[in-house]
Amino acid sequence: SAENWACVQRNVTDCGQPQLSSSIFTSIRSYFSGKNAAELSADIIYPGITTYTTLTGEAEVVSGICRDVFEFCVPLPKTFLEGDEPPAPTEEGVYIKKGSLQTYVTWTTGYRTQKAIGE
């Protein structure tokens, strides 16, 4: 399992219908295209892991407030791990996450809401 990940996080603008924007992928692509402290480049290793975190309470949703976030992480290739630390990102919003990421996969129909996938 991968232990080092390049990640980016984006705020969700509509909790009722959360959608990923292409900017989340563009930032990761930039990191792998040399926008890092060592100016290393490599192909992106797919699949990446996308997580959706619910931070918004029911009262906030009623008021039109959404604090939920998407996080997209891609494992780092071995060429990025030859030193003591992976190269630091130089683009704002990209960060390195260390450790194994656990994921759970489920199948649902319709919109993916917290109620549909379970809390």
N, C-alpha and C positions, 0 to 999 in steps of 0.2 A: 504494500500500500504506500501511497505517496505521503511524504512527511513535510514537504515544503510546497506552498501554493502561492501563486500570484492572484490577488483578489481585488475586487472593486465593489463598492456598495452604492446603491442609489435609493433615494426616497421614492415611495409610491405616491402618486398624485391623486389616485382615485381608489379608495379602499373597496368600493363596490365592484369595480372591474379593473383589477391591477394588471398592468401590461409592462413588459420589459421594453426599454428603449434601446435603440442601436448603440447609444453612447456607452453602455455598459460593456459591450463587446469591443468597441473602438479603443477604449482605454487599455484593455488587456492586450489587444493586438499591438498597440504602441509599445508596451513594455517588452514584448517579444521581438519587436522590430528595432530595438537598440535604445529606446528611451529608458535607460537604466544607468547606474553609476559606472558600470564596466563597459557600456556600449556594446554588450553582447546581443546577438540576434539568433533566433532559433524558430523553428516551426512550432506552432501552438499544438500542444498535446490535447486531443479531444478524447473523450467527452469532458467537458467542464461540469462543475456542479453548481446549480442555481438553488438558492434557498430563499424562502419567503418568511419573514419574521413579522408576526402580528404584535404590534405595540399599542395599537389604538383601542381605547375602550368604547363601549356602546354609546355612551353619552357624547363622546367626541365624533363618532360616525354620524350621529343624528345632527350634530352641529356642522357637519361637512369638513371636519378635521381628520386628516389621515397622517399617522406617524409610522406606518408600516414601512419595511425596507426589503429590497432584494439584495442578495449578495451573490456574486458570480466568482467562482474560483477555478483556476486551471493549474494542474500539477506542473512543477518546474522540471525541465529536462536536466539530465545529468551534467550537461555542459555548463549550466548555470550554478552548479553545486561544487565546482572544483576547488574553490577557496574555503575559508572558514564559514563564510556567510554568503547567501545568494546576493547578487547585485541589487542594491537599493533602487527602487523605482524613482524616476525623476519627474514623472507626471503626477499632478495632484489627484488624489483619490485612489491611487493604486497602492496596495500595501502587501507585505509578505505575511503569510499566516503559516505557523508551524504546527505540526501534529497531524494525526490521522483525523480525517473528517468522516463522521458516520452519516449515512444517508438511509432513508427509508423510502421505498417505492410502493405506490398504491395506484389502483386504477379507479377512476371516477368518470362520471359523465357530466356534461354541463360545465358551468363555471367552477373553478377551483377555489372554493371558499374554505375557511377554517371549519365550518360546519360539515362541508362535504368530505373533507379529508380526516376529520377527527381532531380533537384538541390534545 
